[in-house]
Amino acid sequence: MGKTFAEIILSLKAGREVSAGEIVTVCPDLVMSHDNSAAISREFKKLGVKKVKSPEKIIIILDHVVPPSTEQYALNHKIIREFVKEQGIPNFYDINHGICHQVLPEKGFALPGKLILGSDSHTTTYGAFGAFSAGIGRSEAAVIWATDEIWLRVPETIKVVIKGKIPKGVYAKDIILHIIGTLGADGANYKAVEFTGEVAKEFSVSSRMVVANMSAEMGAKIGYFEPDDKTLTWLEKRTKQSFEIIKSDPDACYENIVEFNVTNLDPQIACPHNVDNVRSVQELEGKEFNQALIGTCTNGRLEDLEIVAKILKGKKIHPEVRALVFPASREVLLEATKRGIIETLIDAGCMILNPGCGPCLGAHEGVLAPGEVALSTANRNFKGRMGSREAEIYLASPATVAASALNGKITDPRKYI
């Protein structure tokens, strides 16, 4: 019986043949953290170790509260900058670069066959490039800094086959919301999820990042797409590093194989206060909201902003809606500016903010007041996620958010496409 991607890559890293369910000790290729590096550095110092073991493997990107909104956040950033200098960490990206899950791939770190761990649950994003990338805790990150090692359980694998033809007005965000709504928020707890099928192959790299990112919302340890020509073309101009494409064996043993035919799928929306509380846009049409959020590590890429600009061009955002746009990175912002996308969004009434996580974590820049409702392209809608626990967050594709922002109420985007 053959092995899955997860079993093969962890066998290589462990230096022996391993199977799902085993515990292995491995040395990751990279370990990523963001603003929580301040807390990790404190945990690191508690270990009694003076120098990090492999500074070249550490990537730190400030993105969650940038620029800092309080004295404490500013102090955390200062602690991180001092730690980076003290330890000689070469891969540090300060507040002007963007969201970690966009910047790390842009800088050529997210590569096929790499083992990448990050102190953020959406580290699963890099599976879009064929990496084994998983979220870990802060204390685990501190131990890796000190020892260059960690133990992992080899996950069982679920194969998700996405079939059919993507309908007009439906995007990767709709498809992954549908999958999460079907399988549940705990449907893939500590599992590797392989996305395959003709639709998965049709996805752009950006769309694959959306799906891999949100695989965390059904509990997945990793989300994975088999690298292809699209992957290699995207990486061509971003890295000169060598890498190995690792694929599951043709006769690999999967815990489960689930098929989704999206041919007749409608645009989807996740309703408060759980990501798996998913309904079609028709069921929610007419629901009024106060704030539209376009961006975050899920849907702040150029592809997303292009879709929004096409819908908003020559139109105006509803006067009772605040439309906030957060490009995922400086690179995205620059390219969107060159293409006239940013001008289109501004003309429509959008407020363009700096690349970063923005209100997604509820710390600054657009948090919600009690009783307010947001329609967001982010990946989470738990209580308090964007400020007040008495606010509501609905999750949708950039197209659905843009179309709805024009009317001040949830609207089927197919009317504008």
Secondary structure, 3 states (H helix, E strand, C coil): CECCHHHHHHHHHHCCCCCCCCEEEECCCEEEECCCHHHHHHHHHHCCCCCCCCHHHEEEECCCCCCCCCHHHHHHHHHHHHHHHHHCCCEEECCCCECHHHHHHHCCCCCCCCEEEECCHHHHHHHHHCCEEEECCHHHHHHHHHHCCEEEECCCEEEEEEECCCCCCCCHHHHHHHHHHHHCCCCCCCCEEEEECHHHHHCCHHHHHHHHHHHHHHCCCEEEECCCHHHHHHHHCCCCCCCCCCCCCCCECCCEEEEEECCCCCCEEECCCCCCCEEEHHHHCCCECCEEEEEHHHHCCHHHHHHHHHHHCCCCCCCCCEEEEECCEHHHHHHHHHCCHHHHHHHHCCEECCCCCHHHHCCCCCCECCCCEEEECCCCCCCCCCECCCCEEEECCHHHHHHHHHHCECCCHHHHC
